[in-house]
Amino acid sequence: MKENNVKIIFHIDMNAFFCSVACILDPSLRGIPFAIGREGTYKGVLSTASYEARALGIHSAMPVSDAYHLCKNLKVIHIDYSYYEKYHYLFVKLIREYTKLIEVASIDEVYADMTEASKTKHPLVLAKEIQARLLKEYNLSCSIGIAPTLFLAKMASDLKKPLGLTVLRKRDVKEILYPLSVKDIYGIGKRTSPTLIQAGIKTIADFMNEDNKQLIIDLVGLNTYQYVVSHILGKSSNIVDPNRYANSRSISTSSTFDVYKTSLSDMEYELRGMTRYVVSRLKDEQYYAKTVTITLRDSDFNTITRQKKLEEFSQDFDEIIAIVVELLENYVDLNKQYRLLGVGLSGLVKKDKLPKNYDIFTVSDVMKKEIIIDSIIHSFQEKYGENVIKRKK
């Protein structure tokens, strides 16, 4: 890995993170098939499933009724999102002991630039140490991919789960990646890969074969084709940007889905969880936000961001989620399939920098109180005379 001018990027991906947190909260779940979803109903779909459930064919986005058909004794549970946030913070805090160059990609995965740390300790030793500490200190298991770019690190971490550790250098791409199915390409997705496979593009080697270029472009579009080819060849970014998704002026999160989102209710459900996460961070860091942003990326990698300002600086979940839902309903195209959703808050102001009284009342509350006070004063003056009570100048 220690080649000149080559970055050492870790992609650290928590293994079945939501299920791991559930097991921490309830150890009786360990070793049995269970899933995260809506409790006490056969309606809806599963968010994720334990490895024991996956072995029975149960997976994320599966209808709950289908999952029960595969396993009558399946336990479906719901966990408050705050617990996931707690273990996310612990996970990221531990990684920050090794490097400050961390990019949070989602609640259960980060990219970390370990180039400097690897000058004093071999990257494989670092990776094994991180895995061991997360398991010992927090009962969380992870897989780590080590590569010179973010994309290749992500591909590497997906190769071995759980507790996998994979090094993927540019010169190893043909040997390691080319034999894999096209469905394993990060960014292709489970809805696009069957189309490619049906057309004879079964492996990554087939995708990279120049003879198949036009056929693939006809199937997935030029943007997707160019994206995949350049990334597999290692020509994508090697910059881990801690400020890409969270900085002092904005707080945001996003999720990429293997199974594309097509229904408004599913998208609203996902965005609601993300909104709780960013609002929680807002409160933890004692910020108030002025602008709400949503991000939508469709299956053709077309991305739109839409935003709206709040009437006042706020950290109130109900106010913020109302704007998120409004933006979603106004700008989503239900004829498209969405691979990524995100929520962001910006125009942030620290609590102690808010206008006077902002930390006690919102502006509208202050105005309402002023009107009430004026009305009371006016009533007293009419009844007892103007000099009985007056506003202080």
C-alpha positions as CSV (number, residue, x, y, z in Angstrom):
1,M,0.0,0.0,0.0
2,K,2.9,2.4,0.7
3,E,3.5,3.5,-2.9
4,N,4.7,7.1,-3.6
5,N,1.9,9.7,-3.8
6,V,-0.7,7.0,-3.2
7,K,-3.4,7.8,-0.6
8,I,-4.4,5.1,1.9
9,I,-8.2,5.4,2.2
10,F,-10.2,3.2,4.6
11,H,-13.9,2.6,4.0
12,I,-15.3,1.5,7.4
13,D,-18.7,-0.1,7.0
14,M,-20.6,-1.3,10.1
15,N,-21.9,-4.8,9.7
16,A,-25.7,-5.0,10.0
17,F,-25.5,-1.8,12.1
18,F,-29.2,-1.4,13.0
19,C,-29.4,-5.1,14.0
20,S,-26.1,-4.8,16.0
21,V,-27.6,-1.9,18.0
22,A,-30.7,-3.9,18.6
23,C,-28.6,-6.8,20.0
24,I,-26.8,-4.4,22.3
25,L,-30.1,-3.2,23.6
26,D,-31.5,-6.7,23.8
27,P,-28.9,-9.5,23.9
28,S,-31.6,-12.2,23.6
29,L,-31.7,-11.3,19.9
30,R,-28.2,-12.6,19.3
31,G,-28.2,-15.8,17.1
32,I,-31.9,-15.7,16.1
33,P,-33.5,-14.5,12.9
34,F,-35.0,-11.0,13.4
35,A,-35.5,-7.8,11.4
36,I,-36.1,-4.1,11.8
37,G,-39.5,-2.9,10.8
38,R,-42.9,-2.1,12.1
39,E,-43.9,-4.2,15.1
40,G,-47.2,-6.0,15.4
41,T,-48.3,-5.8,11.8
42,Y,-48.0,-7.6,8.5
43,K,-48.0,-4.4,6.6
44,G,-45.0,-2.4,5.4
45,V,-41.5,-3.5,4.4
46,L,-38.4,-4.3,6.4
47,S,-35.5,-1.8,6.9
48,T,-32.9,-4.5,7.4
49,A,-32.5,-8.1,8.7
50,S,-30.0,-9.9,10.9
51,Y,-27.5,-12.3,9.3
52,E,-29.5,-15.2,10.6
53,A,-32.6,-13.9,8.9
54,R,-30.7,-13.2,5.7
55,A,-29.6,-16.8,5.6
56,L,-33.3,-17.7,5.2
57,G,-33.7,-15.3,2.3
58,I,-35.1,-12.4,4.2
59,H,-33.7,-9.0,3.2
60,S,-34.2,-5.2,3.3
61,A,-37.2,-3.8,1.5
62,M,-38.9,-7.2,1.7
63,P,-42.7,-7.0,2.5
64,V,-43.2,-8.0,6.1
65,S,-45.8,-10.6,5.1
66,D,-43.3,-12.3,2.7
67,A,-40.7,-12.4,5.5
68,Y,-43.1,-14.1,7.9
69,H,-43.9,-16.6,5.1
70,L,-40.2,-17.5,5.0
71,C,-39.8,-17.6,8.8
72,K,-42.9,-18.0,11.0
73,N,-40.9,-17.3,14.1
74,L,-39.3,-14.1,12.7
75,K,-39.1,-11.4,15.3
76,V,-39.7,-7.9,13.9
77,I,-38.8,-5.0,16.1
78,H,-38.6,-1.2,16.0
79,I,-35.8,0.8,17.6
80,D,-35.9,4.5,18.4
81,Y,-33.5,6.3,16.0
82,S,-31.8,8.0,18.9
83,Y,-30.0,4.7,19.8
84,Y,-28.6,4.5,16.3
85,E,-27.3,8.1,16.6
86,K,-25.7,7.3,19.9
87,Y,-23.6,4.4,18.5
88,H,-22.8,6.3,15.4
89,Y,-21.2,9.0,17.5
90,L,-19.2,6.4,19.5
91,F,-18.1,4.8,16.2
92,V,-17.0,8.0,14.6
93,K,-15.3,9.2,17.9
94,L,-13.1,6.1,17.9
95,I,-12.0,6.6,14.3
96,R,-11.1,10.2,15.0
97,E,-8.4,8.9,17.4
98,Y,-6.6,7.8,14.3
99,T,-7.2,10.6,11.8
100,K,-9.1,13.9,11.6
101,L,-9.7,13.3,7.9
102,I,-13.0,11.5,8.2
103,E,-16.0,11.8,5.8
104,V,-19.3,10.6,7.2
105,A,-21.1,8.9,4.3
106,S,-24.1,7.7,6.3
107,I,-25.0,6.7,9.8
108,D,-23.2,3.4,9.5
109,E,-20.2,4.1,7.2
110,V,-17.3,6.5,7.0
111,Y,-14.3,7.2,4.7
112,A,-11.0,7.8,6.5
113,D,-7.7,9.0,5.1
114,M,-5.1,6.9,6.9
115,T,-2.1,8.1,4.8
116,E,-0.5,9.9,7.7
117,A,-1.4,7.2,10.3
118,S,0.1,4.5,8.1
119,K,3.6,6.2,8.2
120,T,4.0,4.9,11.7
121,K,1.8,1.8,11.7
122,H,1.1,-0.6,8.8
123,P,-2.5,0.0,7.4
124,L,-3.4,-3.7,8.0
125,V,-2.4,-3.4,11.6
126,L,-4.4,-0.2,11.9
127,A,-7.5,-1.8,10.3
128,K,-7.3,-4.9,12.6
129,E,-6.9,-2.7,15.6
130,I,-9.9,-0.6,14.7
131,Q,-12.0,-3.7,14.2
132,A,-10.9,-5.2,17.5
133,R,-11.6,-2.0,19.5
134,L,-15.0,-1.5,18.0
135,L,-15.9,-5.1,18.8
136,K,-14.5,-5.0,22.4
137,E,-15.5,-1.5,23.4
138,Y,-18.9,-1.2,21.8
139,N,-19.9,-4.7,20.5
140,L,-20.0,-3.4,17.0
141,S,-18.5,-5.3,14.1
142,C,-17.3,-3.7,10.8
143,S,-15.7,-4.5,7.5
144,I,-12.9,-2.4,6.2
145,G,-11.8,-1.8,2.6
146,I,-8.4,-0.3,2.0
147,A,-7.7,1.3,-1.4
148,P,-6.2,4.5,-3.1
149,T,-9.7,6.0,-3.9
150,L,-13.0,6.3,-2.1
151,F,-14.8,4.2,-4.7
152,L,-12.4,1.3,-4.6
153,A,-12.3,1.4,-0.8
154,K,-16.1,1.1,-0.8
155,M,-16.0,-1.8,-3.3
156,A,-13.3,-3.5,-1.1
157,S,-15.3,-3.2,2.1
158,D,-18.2,-5.0,0.4
159,L,-16.2,-8.0,-0.6
160,K,-16.0,-9.7,2.9
161,K,-18.7,-9.4,5.5
162,P,-18.9,-9.6,8.5
163,L,-15.6,-8.5,10.0
164,G,-14.0,-8.5,6.5
165,L,-10.7,-6.8,5.7
166,T,-9.7,-6.3,2.1
167,V,-6.9,-4.4,0.4
168,L,-7.6,-3.3,-3.2
169,R,-4.8,-1.6,-5.2
170,K,-5.3,-0.4,-8.8
171,R,-3.1,-3.2,-10.1
172,D,-5.4,-5.7,-8.4
173,V,-8.6,-4.5,-9.9
174,K,-8.7,-6.9,-12.9
175,E,-7.9,-9.9,-10.6
176,I,-10.3,-9.0,-7.8
177,L,-13.1,-7.0,-9.3
178,Y,-13.4,-8.2,-12.9
179,P,-14.8,-11.7,-12.0
180,L,-17.6,-10.2,-9.9
181,S,-21.2,-9.8,-11.0
182,V,-22.3,-6.4,-12.3
183,K,-24.7,-6.3,-9.5
184,D,-21.7,-5.9,-7.1
185,I,-20.8,-2.5,-8.7
186,Y,-21.4,0.3,-6.3
187,G,-23.7,2.7,-8.1
188,I,-25.4,0.2,-10.4
189,G,-28.1,-1.0,-8.1
190,K,-30.4,-4.1,-8.0
191,R,-32.9,-2.8,-10.5
192,T,-30.3,-2.0,-13.3
193,S,-28.1,-5.0,-13.0
194,P,-30.9,-7.5,-14.1
195,T,-31.2,-5.5,-17.3
196,L,-27.5,-5.7,-18.0
197,I,-27.3,-9.4,-17.1
198,Q,-30.3,-10.2,-19.4
199,A,-28.3,-8.4,-22.2
200,G,-25.3,-10.6,-21.6
201,I,-23.3,-8.1,-19.5
202,K,-22.9,-10.5,-16.5
203,T,-19.6,-9.6,-14.9
204,I,-17.6,-6.4,-14.3
205,A,-15.2,-7.7,-17.0
206,D,-18.1,-7.7,-19.4
207,F,-18.9,-4.1,-18.4
208,M,-15.3,-3.0,-18.9
209,N,-15.0,-4.7,-22.3
210,E,-14.8,-2.0,-24.9
211,D,-16.7,-4.2,-27.4
212,N,-19.8,-3.8,-25.1
213,K,-19.6,-0.1,-24.7
214,Q,-22.4,1.0,-27.0
215,L,-24.8,-1.7,-25.8
216,I,-24.2,-0.7,-22.2
217,I,-24.7,3.0,-23.0
218,D,-28.0,2.1,-24.6
219,L,-29.1,0.3,-21.5
220,V,-27.9,2.6,-18.7
221,G,-27.0,5.9,-20.3
222,L,-23.7,7.6,-21.0
223,N,-23.4,9.2,-17.5
224,T,-23.7,5.9,-15.7
225,Y,-21.3,4.2,-18.1
226,Q,-18.6,6.8,-17.8
227,Y,-19.0,7.0,-14.0
228,V,-18.5,3.2,-13.5
229,V,-15.6,2.8,-15.9
230,S,-13.6,5.8,-14.5
231,H,-14.2,4.7,-10.9
232,I,-13.3,1.1,-11.5
233,L,-10.1,2.2,-13.2
234,G,-9.2,4.1,-10.1
235,K,-9.6,7.5,-11.7
236,S,-12.1,8.8,-9.2
237,S,-11.6,11.0,-6.1
238,N,-9.1,10.2,-3.4
239,I,-10.0,13.2,-1.3
240,V,-11.6,12.6,2.1
241,D,-13.5,15.8,2.8
242,P,-14.7,16.1,6.4
243,N,-16.8,19.1,5.3
244,R,-18.6,17.4,2.4
245,Y,-21.6,16.4,4.5
246,A,-21.2,18.3,7.8
247,N,-19.4,21.6,8.7
248,S,-19.9,24.6,10.9
249,R,-22.4,26.1,8.3
250,S,-24.4,23.1,7.6
251,I,-25.4,19.7,9.0
252,S,-26.6,17.0,6.7
253,T,-27.0,13.3,6.0
254,S,-27.9,11.1,3.1
255,S,-28.5,7.5,2.3
256,T,-28.0,5.5,-0.9
257,F,-30.4,2.6,-1.4
258,D,-29.7,-0.8,-3.1
259,V,-33.5,-1.0,-3.9
260,Y,-34.6,2.3,-5.4
261,K,-37.3,4.3,-3.8
262,T,-40.4,4.9,-5.9
263,S,-43.3,5.7,-3.5
264,L,-43.9,9.0,-1.8
265,S,-44.6,7.2,1.6
266,D,-41.3,5.3,1.5
267,M,-39.3,8.4,0.7
268,E,-41.1,10.4,3.4
269,Y,-40.3,7.6,5.9
270,E,-36.6,7.6,5.1
271,L,-36.4,11.4,5.2
272,R,-38.2,11.5,8.5
273,G,-35.5,9.4,10.1
274,M,-32.7,11.5,8.5
275,T,-34.4,14.7,9.7
276,R,-34.5,13.3,13.3
277,Y,-30.7,12.6,12.9
278,V,-29.8,16.1,11.7
279,V,-32.0,17.9,14.2
280,S,-30.4,15.8,17.0
281,R,-27.0,17.0,15.8
282,L,-28.3,20.5,15.6
283,K,-29.3,20.4,19.2
284,D,-26.1,18.6,20.4
285,E,-24.0,21.3,18.8
286,Q,-26.3,24.1,20.0
287,Y,-27.1,25.5,16.6
288,Y,-30.3,27.0,15.2
289,A,-31.0,26.6,11.4
290,K,-32.5,28.9,8.9
291,T,-32.6,26.8,5.7
292,V,-33.8,23.3,5.0
293,T,-32.5,21.4,2.0
294,I,-33.4,18.0,0.5
295,T,-31.4,16.1,-2.1
296,L,-32.8,13.6,-4.6
297,R,-30.7,11.5,-6.9
298,D,-32.4,9.3,-9.4
299,S,-31.3,6.0,-11.0
300,D,-29.6,7.9,-13.9
301,F,-27.5,9.8,-11.4
302,N,-29.4,13.1,-12.0
303,T,-29.3,15.0,-8.8
304,I,-31.5,17.9,-7.6
305,T,-31.3,19.9,-4.4
306,R,-34.2,22.1,-3.3
307,Q,-34.3,24.3,-0.3
308,K,-36.6,26.6,1.6
309,K,-36.0,29.1,4.4
310,L,-37.8,28.7,7.8
311,E,-39.7,31.8,9.0
312,E,-37.3,31.9,12.0
313,F,-34.2,30.2,13.1
314,S,-35.2,26.9,14.6
315,Q,-34.2,23.6,15.9
316,D,-37.7,22.3,16.2
317,F,-38.3,18.9,14.6
318,D,-41.9,19.5,13.7
319,E,-41.2,22.7,11.9
320,I,-38.3,21.3,10.0
321,I,-39.9,18.0,8.9
322,A,-42.9,20.0,7.7
323,I,-40.6,21.8,5.2
324,V,-38.9,18.5,4.2
325,V,-42.2,16.9,3.4
326,E,-43.3,20.0,1.5
327,L,-40.2,20.1,-0.6
328,L,-40.4,16.4,-1.3
329,E,-44.1,16.6,-2.4
330,N,-43.3,19.6,-4.6
331,Y,-40.3,18.3,-6.4
332,V,-40.3,14.5,-6.5
333,D,-41.1,12.9,-9.8
334,L,-43.0,9.7,-9.1
335,N,-42.2,8.4,-12.6
336,K,-38.6,8.1,-11.5
337,Q,-36.7,5.8,-9.3
338,Y,-34.5,7.3,-6.5
339,R,-31.2,5.9,-5.4
340,L,-30.3,8.6,-2.9
341,L,-32.1,10.9,-0.5
342,G,-30.7,13.5,1.8
343,V,-31.6,16.2,4.2
344,G,-29.5,19.2,5.2
345,L,-29.8,22.2,7.5
346,S,-27.8,25.4,6.8
347,G,-27.7,29.1,7.7
348,L,-26.7,27.9,11.2
349,V,-26.3,30.3,14.2
350,K,-25.1,29.3,17.6
351,K,-27.5,29.7,20.4
352,D,-25.5,32.6,22.0
353,K,-25.4,34.5,18.7
354,L,-29.2,34.6,18.2
355,P,-31.0,37.9,18.4
356,K,-32.0,39.0,21.9
357,N,-34.8,36.8,23.4
358,Y,-34.3,34.2,20.6
359,D,-33.0,31.6,23.1
360,I,-36.2,32.1,25.2
361,F,-38.9,32.6,22.7
362,T,-39.1,32.5,18.9
363,V,-39.7,35.8,17.2
364,S,-43.4,35.0,16.6
365,D,-43.8,34.0,20.3
366,V,-42.3,37.3,21.4
367,M,-44.6,39.2,19.1
368,K,-47.6,37.4,20.4
369,K,-46.6,38.1,24.0
370,E,-46.1,41.8,23.1
371,I,-49.6,42.0,21.7
372,I,-51.1,40.3,24.8
373,I,-49.2,42.7,27.1
374,D,-50.3,45.7,25.1
375,S,-53.9,44.5,25.3
376,I,-53.7,44.1,29.1
377,I,-52.1,47.5,29.6
378,H,-54.8,49.1,27.4
379,S,-57.5,47.4,29.4
380,F,-56.1,48.7,32.7
381,Q,-55.7,52.2,31.3
382,E,-59.3,52.3,30.1
383,K,-60.6,51.1,33.5
384,Y,-58.2,52.9,35.9
385,G,-56.7,55.7,33.9
386,E,-53.7,56.2,31.7
387,N,-51.3,56.8,34.5
388,V,-52.0,53.6,36.4
389,I,-49.7,51.5,34.2
390,K,-47.4,52.4,31.4
391,R,-44.7,50.8,29.2
392,K,-41.2,51.6,30.3
393,K,-39.4,53.7,27.7
